Amino acid sequence: MKIRVINSVSCMDRAGQETLLMNILRNINRNEFQYDFVCSKTKKGDYDEEIFQLGSNILYLEEKKWIKIKFLSHFNTMIKEYRFFRKHKEYQIYHIHNYHAFSSFLQIMGAKLAGVKYIYLHSHNTNAPHPKLHLLFRFLCNRLKINRLACSEAAARWMYGSKWKEAGVIKNGIILDNFRYNSSWRELRKEFDIHDDTLLVGHVGRFNYQKNHKFLLEIFSKIVQKNSNSKLILIGTGELEKEIKERILNLNLNDKVILAGNRSDVNKWLSCFDVMLFPSLHEGLSVVLVEAQAAGLPCVVSDTNSEEVILTEYIKFLSLELPADQWADEVIAESSRVRLSTTDILRNKGYDIVETTHVLENLYRRCRLSL
């Protein structure tokens, strides 16, 4: 009989957390584990088709809202979780992926009230909106009997506070050989008429507040002033796309910035870029920075990222307090670095998805022994 695990996500789109889950699904022993997903949004996700092809299921929480008072309406989450697990008693393990203690608490309580025995809370970030609310519910979450996981020590400290040492760190492993630097993939530049001698700056990430596109575009504007033969590719989509387009026009960068949307060939574009620009306001441990390092791609990164992401010499930390002009100088300097193979370094540090998957499989097996 299979061990049935269900993961909570909003939607299985191409984003760091969801890409990690897909990599796990591709590598997990599907004869032993049924690895499914429950989504809070009913929209079709980028990975849905592949999930079905691999024999997994996508289920959805009810959209109905029982409580309509503004603040109290958040407690609909707990009701939805409870009703879901009362209906789907076949799941032995609930793996919650979150970054805020308030919504985590509601998910945990709904599942516990419905009788779910094994709950994993997996922290994927180091900050969130409404931090005071997070701290209050972190105190409450720490009183619950759950299994604690995190993508980094910094993400554990954020989610669990005084209990952070109880959290197991699950490294954001990737399919390393898919990201090995390949100079022939630079031919992809022709898709957007980018010449081989053009300084190509790249960014991969959702168009949201956390990724700090406003400052990213300010930095790139300074890069263009210093090197007119420069282009920027933004891979991703998100709620701030309209605002980002307006910002590009206001900075007169419309012929310099390419919005590439979501791509299934990010691994190849990491070989096309000369440098990655990544000024996030906060991160747990960015999957795309692991991928970029596997490709030997120089990365200029905000020091709000955990130092745990420094796996190779290709990461350069800068403070967000520094002016955009100084960031531009560092990006240009880093872009000329020689690229070497780093996949063995990352494998030795535990960032092979095969190892990440084995760690999770062993955790899930322990639950089965207790059933």
FENRA-V752706 format. One record per residue. N is the residue number from 1. SS is DSSP state (A for helix, B for strand, O for the rest). PSI is psi in whole degrees, 0 to 359 (none if undefined). BURIAL is + if it has 24 or more other C-alpha atoms within 12 Angstrom, else -. Layout:
N	SS	PSI	BURIAL
N	SS	PSI	BURIAL
This chain:
1	O	132	-
2	O	151	-
3	B	123	+
4	B	116	+
5	B	135	+
6	B	133	+
7	B	136	+
8	B	128	+
9	B	168	+
10	O	314	+
11	O	145	+
12	O	63	+
13	O	172	+
14	O	98	+
15	O	170	+
16	A	308	+
17	A	315	+
18	A	325	+
19	A	321	+
20	A	313	+
21	A	323	+
22	A	319	+
23	A	322	+
24	A	314	+
25	A	320	+
26	A	336	+
27	A	345	+
28	O	152	+
29	O	99	+
30	O	352	-
31	O	336	-
32	O	330	-
33	B	136	+
34	B	111	+
35	B	100	+
36	B	178	+
37	B	140	+
38	B	124	+
39	B	143	+
40	O	342	+
41	O	141	-
42	O	2	-
43	O	154	-
44	O	131	-
45	O	159	+
46	O	327	-
47	O	0	+
48	A	313	+
49	A	316	-
50	A	324	-
51	A	314	+
52	A	321	-
53	A	329	-
54	O	4	+
55	O	13	-
56	O	167	+
57	O	149	+
58	B	119	+
59	B	167	+
60	B	143	+
61	O	154	+
62	O	146	-
63	O	345	-
64	O	143	-
65	O	117	-
66	O	325	-
67	O	127	-
68	O	356	-
69	O	133	-
70	O	297	-
71	O	316	-
72	A	342	-
73	A	338	-
74	A	334	-
75	A	354	+
76	A	329	+
77	A	315	+
78	A	320	+
79	A	316	+
80	A	317	+
81	A	315	+
82	A	312	+
83	A	324	+
84	A	310	+
85	A	339	+
86	A	329	-
87	A	326	-
88	O	73	+
89	O	358	-
90	O	345	-
91	O	123	+
92	O	333	+
93	B	130	+
94	B	120	+
95	B	105	+
96	B	127	+
97	B	116	+
98	B	176	+
99	O	355	+
100	O	131	+
101	A	331	+
102	A	303	+
103	A	328	+
104	A	316	+
105	A	317	+
106	A	319	+
107	A	315	+
108	A	313	+
109	A	319	+
110	A	317	+
111	A	319	+
112	A	316	+
113	A	332	-
114	O	354	+
115	O	11	+
116	O	127	+
117	O	319	+
118	B	115	+
119	B	126	+
120	B	126	+
121	B	123	+
122	B	111	+
123	B	130	+
124	O	11	+
125	O	176	+
126	O	11	+
127	O	168	+
128	O	162	+
129	O	156	-
130	O	60	-
131	A	329	-
132	A	321	-
133	A	320	-
134	A	314	+
135	A	321	+
136	A	312	-
137	A	341	+
138	A	319	+
139	A	318	-
140	A	319	+
141	A	324	+
142	O	350	+
143	O	356	-
144	O	148	+
145	O	102	-
146	O	171	+
147	B	129	+
148	B	131	+
149	B	162	+
150	B	158	+
151	O	349	+
152	O	166	+
153	A	321	+
154	A	319	+
155	A	327	+
156	A	315	+
157	A	320	+
158	A	313	+
159	A	327	+
160	A	353	+
161	A	237	+
162	A	343	-
163	A	17	+
164	A	331	+
165	A	344	-
166	A	348	-
167	O	135	+
168	B	134	+
169	B	119	+
170	O	109	+
171	O	142	+
172	O	74	+
173	O	157	+
174	B	170	+
175	O	90	+
176	A	315	+
177	A	339	+
178	A	341	+
179	A	1	+
180	O	135	+
181	O	132	+
182	O	109	+
183	A	335	+
184	A	336	-
185	A	348	+
186	A	347	+
187	A	337	-
188	A	338	-
189	A	330	+
190	A	336	-
191	A	327	-
192	A	20	-
193	O	46	-
194	O	122	+
195	O	157	-
196	O	333	-
197	O	2	-
198	O	136	+
199	B	111	+
200	B	112	+
201	B	137	+
202	B	154	+
203	B	135	+
204	B	119	+
205	O	157	+
206	O	144	+
207	O	81	+
208	O	176	-
209	A	317	+
210	A	324	+
211	A	349	+
212	O	46	+
213	A	332	+
214	A	311	+
215	A	325	+
216	A	315	+
217	A	326	+
218	A	318	+
219	A	314	+
220	A	327	+
221	A	321	+
222	A	324	+
223	A	317	+
224	A	324	+
225	A	328	-
226	A	333	-
227	O	98	-
228	O	340	-
229	O	59	-
230	B	149	+
231	B	156	+
232	B	130	+
233	B	126	+
234	B	114	+
235	B	125	+
236	O	174	+
237	O	176	+
238	O	181	+
239	O	341	-
240	O	16	-
241	A	317	+
242	A	316	-
243	A	321	-
244	A	320	+
245	A	319	+
246	A	320	-
247	A	319	-
248	A	316	+
249	A	318	-
250	A	331	-
251	O	6	+
252	O	43	-
253	O	14	+
254	O	335	-
255	O	5	-
256	O	340	+
257	B	131	+
258	B	123	+
259	B	106	+
260	B	354	+
261	B	193	-
262	O	138	+
263	O	145	+
264	O	356	-
265	O	38	-
266	A	322	+
267	A	322	+
268	A	324	+
269	A	333	+
270	A	337	+
271	A	339	+
272	A	324	+
273	O	151	+
274	O	334	+
275	B	148	+
276	B	132	+
277	B	122	+
278	B	75	+
279	O	47	+
280	O	151	+
281	O	329	+
282	O	155	+
283	O	153	+
284	O	288	+
285	O	105	+
286	O	125	+
287	A	319	+
288	A	332	+
289	A	330	+
290	A	315	+
291	A	316	+
292	A	319	+
293	A	326	+
294	A	331	+
295	O	2	+
296	O	30	+
297	O	123	+
298	O	136	+
299	B	127	+
300	B	116	+
301	B	145	+
302	B	145	+
303	O	9	+
304	O	345	+
305	O	149	+
306	O	141	+
307	A	345	+
308	A	342	+
309	A	349	+
310	O	95	+
311	O	340	+
312	O	181	+
313	O	2	+
314	O	8	+
315	B	127	+
316	B	115	+
317	B	138	+
318	B	151	+
319	O	142	-
320	O	349	+
321	O	342	-
322	O	150	-
323	O	156	-
324	A	327	+
325	A	319	+
326	A	322	-
327	A	317	+
328	A	317	+
329	A	318	+
330	A	321	+
331	A	314	+
332	A	318	+
333	A	317	-
334	A	333	+
335	O	341	+
336	O	5	-
337	O	146	-
338	O	136	-
339	O	128	+
340	O	161	-
341	O	130	+
342	O	4	+
343	A	324	+
344	A	325	-
345	A	314	+
346	A	324	+
347	A	317	+
348	A	337	-
349	O	7	+
350	O	19	+
351	O	24	+
352	B	129	+
353	A	333	+
354	A	317	+
355	A	317	+
356	A	316	+
357	A	319	+
358	A	322	+
359	A	314	+
360	A	318	+
361	A	318	+
362	A	323	-
363	A	316	+
364	A	322	+
365	A	324	-
366	A	325	-
367	A	318	+
368	A	322	-
369	A	336	-
370	A	351	-
371	O	none	-
